[in-house]
């Protein structure tokens, strides 16, 4: 969804996902896309990185494919932390990140730990959490 929306503003979009089916789906919609575990297969630097990670805590004995899609690690924020450790290496000098996360994570603490400036752009409340969109640089 983010890649298709980005194509409305620019033609220079690279979408990545660990799920091969998701990559094939957007490729069929004329999106440049690759299979990658975070930045594993990404080259270059970007003005904007949009990241909508799975962020829920792991549950024992859950289906592995479902878990990859919705779980962000044991506590739910390990994937976000992995992303933040690497993201600056892929940003242009004045590059920014749009990141979706949940009130179930300590995302702001991670932003501070990895020396990101951040601003909350919006939030939406659901029955058991709030979803936030942050701008990081």
PyMOL commands that place a pseudoatom at each C-alpha (Angstrom):
pseudoatom trace, name=CA, resn=UNK, resi=1, chain=A, elem=C, hetatm=0, pos=[0.000, 0.000, 0.000]
pseudoatom trace, name=CA, resn=UNK, resi=2, chain=A, elem=C, hetatm=0, pos=[2.819, 2.415, 0.880]
pseudoatom trace, name=CA, resn=UNK, resi=3, chain=A, elem=C, hetatm=0, pos=[4.673, 1.680, -2.381]
pseudoatom trace, name=CA, resn=UNK, resi=4, chain=A, elem=C, hetatm=0, pos=[1.557, 2.194, -4.496]
pseudoatom trace, name=CA, resn=UNK, resi=5, chain=A, elem=C, hetatm=0, pos=[0.778, 5.443, -2.692]
pseudoatom trace, name=CA, resn=UNK, resi=6, chain=A, elem=C, hetatm=0, pos=[4.381, 6.624, -3.112]
pseudoatom trace, name=CA, resn=UNK, resi=7, chain=A, elem=C, hetatm=0, pos=[4.105, 6.023, -6.870]
pseudoatom trace, name=CA, resn=UNK, resi=8, chain=A, elem=C, hetatm=0, pos=[1.411, 8.712, -6.947]
pseudoatom trace, name=CA, resn=UNK, resi=9, chain=A, elem=C, hetatm=0, pos=[4.093, 11.258, -5.906]
pseudoatom trace, name=CA, resn=UNK, resi=10, chain=A, elem=C, hetatm=0, pos=[7.248, 9.923, -7.600]
pseudoatom trace, name=CA, resn=UNK, resi=11, chain=A, elem=C, hetatm=0, pos=[8.291, 7.267, -10.100]
pseudoatom trace, name=CA, resn=UNK, resi=12, chain=A, elem=C, hetatm=0, pos=[11.433, 6.387, -8.126]
pseudoatom trace, name=CA, resn=UNK, resi=13, chain=A, elem=C, hetatm=0, pos=[10.123, 3.809, -5.660]
pseudoatom trace, name=CA, resn=UNK, resi=14, chain=A, elem=C, hetatm=0, pos=[11.825, 0.673, -4.391]
pseudoatom trace, name=CA, resn=UNK, resi=15, chain=A, elem=C, hetatm=0, pos=[9.605, -1.601, -2.318]
pseudoatom trace, name=CA, resn=UNK, resi=16, chain=A, elem=C, hetatm=0, pos=[11.042, -4.359, -0.166]
pseudoatom trace, name=CA, resn=UNK, resi=17, chain=A, elem=C, hetatm=0, pos=[9.426, -7.156, 1.770]
pseudoatom trace, name=CA, resn=UNK, resi=18, chain=A, elem=C, hetatm=0, pos=[10.535, -10.426, 3.280]
pseudoatom trace, name=CA, resn=UNK, resi=19, chain=A, elem=C, hetatm=0, pos=[7.414, -12.044, 1.798]
pseudoatom trace, name=CA, resn=UNK, resi=20, chain=A, elem=C, hetatm=0, pos=[7.931, -13.146, -1.827]
pseudoatom trace, name=CA, resn=UNK, resi=21, chain=A, elem=C, hetatm=0, pos=[4.184, -13.062, -2.550]
pseudoatom trace, name=CA, resn=UNK, resi=22, chain=A, elem=C, hetatm=0, pos=[3.942, -9.433, -1.430]
pseudoatom trace, name=CA, resn=UNK, resi=23, chain=A, elem=C, hetatm=0, pos=[6.868, -8.528, -3.684]
pseudoatom trace, name=CA, resn=UNK, resi=24, chain=A, elem=C, hetatm=0, pos=[5.297, -10.296, -6.674]
pseudoatom trace, name=CA, resn=UNK, resi=25, chain=A, elem=C, hetatm=0, pos=[1.960, -8.588, -5.978]
pseudoatom trace, name=CA, resn=UNK, resi=26, chain=A, elem=C, hetatm=0, pos=[3.427, -5.074, -6.195]
pseudoatom trace, name=CA, resn=UNK, resi=27, chain=A, elem=C, hetatm=0, pos=[5.660, -6.000, -9.138]
pseudoatom trace, name=CA, resn=UNK, resi=28, chain=A, elem=C, hetatm=0, pos=[2.454, -6.883, -10.996]
pseudoatom trace, name=CA, resn=UNK, resi=29, chain=A, elem=C, hetatm=0, pos=[1.305, -3.334, -10.254]
pseudoatom trace, name=CA, resn=UNK, resi=30, chain=A, elem=C, hetatm=0, pos=[4.454, -1.886, -11.896]
pseudoatom trace, name=CA, resn=UNK, resi=31, chain=A, elem=C, hetatm=0, pos=[6.360, -1.273, -8.652]
pseudoatom trace, name=CA, resn=UNK, resi=32, chain=A, elem=C, hetatm=0, pos=[10.115, -1.856, -8.543]
pseudoatom trace, name=CA, resn=UNK, resi=33, chain=A, elem=C, hetatm=0, pos=[10.336, -4.396, -5.713]
pseudoatom trace, name=CA, resn=UNK, resi=34, chain=A, elem=C, hetatm=0, pos=[12.785, -6.872, -4.204]
pseudoatom trace, name=CA, resn=UNK, resi=35, chain=A, elem=C, hetatm=0, pos=[12.701, -9.561, -1.533]
pseudoatom trace, name=CA, resn=UNK, resi=36, chain=A, elem=C, hetatm=0, pos=[14.785, -8.361, 1.400]
pseudoatom trace, name=CA, resn=UNK, resi=37, chain=A, elem=C, hetatm=0, pos=[14.982, -8.860, 5.144]
pseudoatom trace, name=CA, resn=UNK, resi=38, chain=A, elem=C, hetatm=0, pos=[15.100, -5.173, 6.054]
pseudoatom trace, name=CA, resn=UNK, resi=39, chain=A, elem=C, hetatm=0, pos=[18.154, -3.735, 4.226]
pseudoatom trace, name=CA, resn=UNK, resi=40, chain=A, elem=C, hetatm=0, pos=[19.793, -7.086, 3.397]
pseudoatom trace, name=CA, resn=UNK, resi=41, chain=A, elem=C, hetatm=0, pos=[19.435, -6.692, -0.408]
pseudoatom trace, name=CA, resn=UNK, resi=42, chain=A, elem=C, hetatm=0, pos=[19.117, -2.899, -0.591]
pseudoatom trace, name=CA, resn=UNK, resi=43, chain=A, elem=C, hetatm=0, pos=[21.769, -0.741, -2.204]
pseudoatom trace, name=CA, resn=UNK, resi=44, chain=A, elem=C, hetatm=0, pos=[22.027, 3.042, -2.339]
pseudoatom trace, name=CA, resn=UNK, resi=45, chain=A, elem=C, hetatm=0, pos=[20.736, 5.938, -0.298]
pseudoatom trace, name=CA, resn=UNK, resi=46, chain=A, elem=C, hetatm=0, pos=[17.242, 7.384, -0.238]
pseudoatom trace, name=CA, resn=UNK, resi=47, chain=A, elem=C, hetatm=0, pos=[15.449, 10.645, 0.508]
pseudoatom trace, name=CA, resn=UNK, resi=48, chain=A, elem=C, hetatm=0, pos=[12.545, 8.866, 2.177]
pseudoatom trace, name=CA, resn=UNK, resi=49, chain=A, elem=C, hetatm=0, pos=[12.151, 5.422, 3.720]
pseudoatom trace, name=CA, resn=UNK, resi=50, chain=A, elem=C, hetatm=0, pos=[8.666, 4.309, 4.711]
pseudoatom trace, name=CA, resn=UNK, resi=51, chain=A, elem=C, hetatm=0, pos=[8.540, 1.458, 7.224]
pseudoatom trace, name=CA, resn=UNK, resi=52, chain=A, elem=C, hetatm=0, pos=[5.359, -0.251, 8.386]
pseudoatom trace, name=CA, resn=UNK, resi=53, chain=A, elem=C, hetatm=0, pos=[6.776, -3.139, 10.406]
pseudoatom trace, name=CA, resn=UNK, resi=54, chain=A, elem=C, hetatm=0, pos=[5.125, -6.000, 12.187]
pseudoatom trace, name=CA, resn=UNK, resi=55, chain=A, elem=C, hetatm=0, pos=[5.232, -4.969, 15.838]
pseudoatom trace, name=CA, resn=UNK, resi=56, chain=A, elem=C, hetatm=0, pos=[3.187, -7.363, 17.942]
pseudoatom trace, name=CA, resn=UNK, resi=57, chain=A, elem=C, hetatm=0, pos=[4.981, -9.528, 20.544]
pseudoatom trace, name=CA, resn=UNK, resi=58, chain=A, elem=C, hetatm=0, pos=[5.594, -13.178, 19.645]
pseudoatom trace, name=CA, resn=UNK, resi=59, chain=A, elem=C, hetatm=0, pos=[3.191, -15.910, 20.696]
pseudoatom trace, name=CA, resn=UNK, resi=60, chain=A, elem=C, hetatm=0, pos=[4.417, -19.465, 21.255]
pseudoatom trace, name=CA, resn=UNK, resi=61, chain=A, elem=C, hetatm=0, pos=[3.476, -22.123, 18.693]
pseudoatom trace, name=CA, resn=UNK, resi=62, chain=A, elem=C, hetatm=0, pos=[2.059, -19.613, 16.200]
pseudoatom trace, name=CA, resn=UNK, resi=63, chain=A, elem=C, hetatm=0, pos=[2.249, -20.356, 12.471]
pseudoatom trace, name=CA, resn=UNK, resi=64, chain=A, elem=C, hetatm=0, pos=[5.671, -19.112, 11.256]
pseudoatom trace, name=CA, resn=UNK, resi=65, chain=A, elem=C, hetatm=0, pos=[4.336, -17.331, 8.147]
pseudoatom trace, name=CA, resn=UNK, resi=66, chain=A, elem=C, hetatm=0, pos=[1.649, -15.530, 10.126]
pseudoatom trace, name=CA, resn=UNK, resi=67, chain=A, elem=C, hetatm=0, pos=[4.198, -14.666, 12.795]
pseudoatom trace, name=CA, resn=UNK, resi=68, chain=A, elem=C, hetatm=0, pos=[6.543, -13.079, 10.199]
pseudoatom trace, name=CA, resn=UNK, resi=69, chain=A, elem=C, hetatm=0, pos=[3.693, -10.898, 8.984]
pseudoatom trace, name=CA, resn=UNK, resi=70, chain=A, elem=C, hetatm=0, pos=[2.516, -9.522, 12.328]
pseudoatom trace, name=CA, resn=UNK, resi=71, chain=A, elem=C, hetatm=0, pos=[5.137, -10.196, 15.014]
pseudoatom trace, name=CA, resn=UNK, resi=72, chain=A, elem=C, hetatm=0, pos=[8.085, -7.874, 15.600]
pseudoatom trace, name=CA, resn=UNK, resi=73, chain=A, elem=C, hetatm=0, pos=[10.089, -10.198, 17.812]
pseudoatom trace, name=CA, resn=UNK, resi=74, chain=A, elem=C, hetatm=0, pos=[9.858, -11.536, 21.351]
pseudoatom trace, name=CA, resn=UNK, resi=75, chain=A, elem=C, hetatm=0, pos=[8.787, -8.184, 22.811]
pseudoatom trace, name=CA, resn=UNK, resi=76, chain=A, elem=C, hetatm=0, pos=[7.414, -6.759, 19.558]
pseudoatom trace, name=CA, resn=UNK, resi=77, chain=A, elem=C, hetatm=0, pos=[10.031, -4.068, 19.024]
pseudoatom trace, name=CA, resn=UNK, resi=78, chain=A, elem=C, hetatm=0, pos=[13.108, -6.094, 18.031]
pseudoatom trace, name=CA, resn=UNK, resi=79, chain=A, elem=C, hetatm=0, pos=[12.425, -5.628, 14.308]
pseudoatom trace, name=CA, resn=UNK, resi=80, chain=A, elem=C, hetatm=0, pos=[12.027, -1.873, 14.765]
pseudoatom trace, name=CA, resn=UNK, resi=81, chain=A, elem=C, hetatm=0, pos=[15.319, -1.812, 16.649]
pseudoatom trace, name=CA, resn=UNK, resi=82, chain=A, elem=C, hetatm=0, pos=[17.093, -3.763, 13.882]
pseudoatom trace, name=CA, resn=UNK, resi=83, chain=A, elem=C, hetatm=0, pos=[15.707, -1.265, 11.370]
pseudoatom trace, name=CA, resn=UNK, resi=84, chain=A, elem=C, hetatm=0, pos=[16.840, 1.767, 13.372]
pseudoatom trace, name=CA, resn=UNK, resi=85, chain=A, elem=C, hetatm=0, pos=[20.376, 0.352, 13.757]
pseudoatom trace, name=CA, resn=UNK, resi=86, chain=A, elem=C, hetatm=0, pos=[20.786, 0.236, 9.966]
pseudoatom trace, name=CA, resn=UNK, resi=87, chain=A, elem=C, hetatm=0, pos=[18.496, 2.931, 8.569]
pseudoatom trace, name=CA, resn=UNK, resi=88, chain=A, elem=C, hetatm=0, pos=[20.886, 5.909, 8.709]
pseudoatom trace, name=CA, resn=UNK, resi=89, chain=A, elem=C, hetatm=0, pos=[23.279, 4.029, 6.382]
pseudoatom trace, name=CA, resn=UNK, resi=90, chain=A, elem=C, hetatm=0, pos=[20.582, 4.155, 3.692]
pseudoatom trace, name=CA, resn=UNK, resi=91, chain=A, elem=C, hetatm=0, pos=[19.434, 7.772, 4.074]
pseudoatom trace, name=CA, resn=UNK, resi=92, chain=A, elem=C, hetatm=0, pos=[20.705, 10.703, 2.061]
pseudoatom trace, name=CA, resn=UNK, resi=93, chain=A, elem=C, hetatm=0, pos=[22.085, 13.617, 4.100]
pseudoatom trace, name=CA, resn=UNK, resi=94, chain=A, elem=C, hetatm=0, pos=[18.675, 15.229, 4.606]
pseudoatom trace, name=CA, resn=UNK, resi=95, chain=A, elem=C, hetatm=0, pos=[16.728, 11.968, 4.294]
pseudoatom trace, name=CA, resn=UNK, resi=96, chain=A, elem=C, hetatm=0, pos=[13.736, 11.120, 6.451]
pseudoatom trace, name=CA, resn=UNK, resi=97, chain=A, elem=C, hetatm=0, pos=[11.818, 8.101, 7.633]
pseudoatom trace, name=CA, resn=UNK, resi=98, chain=A, elem=C, hetatm=0, pos=[8.087, 7.601, 8.023]
pseudoatom trace, name=CA, resn=UNK, resi=99, chain=A, elem=C, hetatm=0, pos=[7.517, 4.845, 10.571]
pseudoatom trace, name=CA, resn=UNK, resi=100, chain=A, elem=C, hetatm=0, pos=[4.284, 3.233, 11.717]
pseudoatom trace, name=CA, resn=UNK, resi=101, chain=A, elem=C, hetatm=0, pos=[4.286, 1.755, 15.216]
pseudoatom trace, name=CA, resn=UNK, resi=102, chain=A, elem=C, hetatm=0, pos=[2.080, 0.978, 18.166]
pseudoatom trace, name=CA, resn=UNK, resi=103, chain=A, elem=C, hetatm=0, pos=[1.542, 2.070, 21.741]
pseudoatom trace, name=CA, resn=UNK, resi=104, chain=A, elem=C, hetatm=0, pos=[2.482, -1.551, 22.531]
pseudoatom trace, name=CA, resn=UNK, resi=105, chain=A, elem=C, hetatm=0, pos=[6.127, -0.689, 21.691]
pseudoatom trace, name=CA, resn=UNK, resi=106, chain=A, elem=C, hetatm=0, pos=[8.638, 1.635, 23.284]
pseudoatom trace, name=CA, resn=UNK, resi=107, chain=A, elem=C, hetatm=0, pos=[9.403, 3.227, 19.910]
pseudoatom trace, name=CA, resn=UNK, resi=108, chain=A, elem=C, hetatm=0, pos=[10.182, 6.699, 21.231]
pseudoatom trace, name=CA, resn=UNK, resi=109, chain=A, elem=C, hetatm=0, pos=[12.765, 5.223, 23.585]
pseudoatom trace, name=CA, resn=UNK, resi=110, chain=A, elem=C, hetatm=0, pos=[14.368, 3.460, 20.624]
pseudoatom trace, name=CA, resn=UNK, resi=111, chain=A, elem=C, hetatm=0, pos=[14.355, 6.684, 18.573]
pseudoatom trace, name=CA, resn=UNK, resi=112, chain=A, elem=C, hetatm=0, pos=[16.264, 8.397, 21.369]
pseudoatom trace, name=CA, resn=UNK, resi=113, chain=A, elem=C, hetatm=0, pos=[18.650, 5.465, 21.827]
pseudoatom trace, name=CA, resn=UNK, resi=114, chain=A, elem=C, hetatm=0, pos=[19.596, 5.509, 18.134]
pseudoatom trace, name=CA, resn=UNK, resi=115, chain=A, elem=C, hetatm=0, pos=[19.843, 9.325, 18.042]
pseudoatom trace, name=CA, resn=UNK, resi=116, chain=A, elem=C, hetatm=0, pos=[16.894, 10.081, 15.776]
pseudoatom trace, name=CA, resn=UNK, resi=117, chain=A, elem=C, hetatm=0, pos=[14.997, 13.328, 15.938]
pseudoatom trace, name=CA, resn=UNK, resi=118, chain=A, elem=C, hetatm=0, pos=[11.306, 12.482, 15.712]
pseudoatom trace, name=CA, resn=UNK, resi=119, chain=A, elem=C, hetatm=0, pos=[7.880, 14.007, 15.465]
pseudoatom trace, name=CA, resn=UNK, resi=120, chain=A, elem=C, hetatm=0, pos=[4.554, 12.221, 15.864]
pseudoatom trace, name=CA, resn=UNK, resi=121, chain=A, elem=C, hetatm=0, pos=[2.487, 13.069, 12.788]
pseudoatom trace, name=CA, resn=UNK, resi=122, chain=A, elem=C, hetatm=0, pos=[-0.708, 11.275, 13.709]
pseudoatom trace, name=CA, resn=UNK, resi=123, chain=A, elem=C, hetatm=0, pos=[-2.383, 8.548, 15.679]
pseudoatom trace, name=CA, resn=UNK, resi=124, chain=A, elem=C, hetatm=0, pos=[-5.437, 6.358, 15.533]
pseudoatom trace, name=CA, resn=UNK, resi=125, chain=A, elem=C, hetatm=0, pos=[-6.965, 4.595, 18.520]
pseudoatom trace, name=CA, resn=UNK, resi=126, chain=A, elem=C, hetatm=0, pos=[-8.111, 0.988, 18.344]
pseudoatom trace, name=CA, resn=UNK, resi=127, chain=A, elem=C, hetatm=0, pos=[-9.687, -1.092, 21.099]
pseudoatom trace, name=CA, resn=UNK, resi=128, chain=A, elem=C, hetatm=0, pos=[-6.379, -2.330, 22.583]
pseudoatom trace, name=CA, resn=UNK, resi=129, chain=A, elem=C, hetatm=0, pos=[-3.743, 0.061, 21.203]
pseudoatom trace, name=CA, resn=UNK, resi=130, chain=A, elem=C, hetatm=0, pos=[-2.964, 3.295, 19.416]
pseudoatom trace, name=CA, resn=UNK, resi=131, chain=A, elem=C, hetatm=0, pos=[-1.192, 3.324, 16.048]
pseudoatom trace, name=CA, resn=UNK, resi=132, chain=A, elem=C, hetatm=0, pos=[1.258, 6.174, 15.515]
pseudoatom trace, name=CA, resn=UNK, resi=133, chain=A, elem=C, hetatm=0, pos=[2.985, 7.581, 12.455]
pseudoatom trace, name=CA, resn=UNK, resi=134, chain=A, elem=C, hetatm=0, pos=[6.359, 9.212, 13.139]
pseudoatom trace, name=CA, resn=UNK, resi=135, chain=A, elem=C, hetatm=0, pos=[8.677, 11.319, 11.020]
pseudoatom trace, name=CA, resn=UNK, resi=136, chain=A, elem=C, hetatm=0, pos=[12.321, 10.606, 11.872]
pseudoatom trace, name=CA, resn=UNK, resi=137, chain=A, elem=C, hetatm=0, pos=[15.538, 12.236, 10.752]
for i in range(1, 137): cmd.bond("trace and resi %d" % i, "trace and resi %d" % (i + 1))
show_as sticks, trace
zoom trace
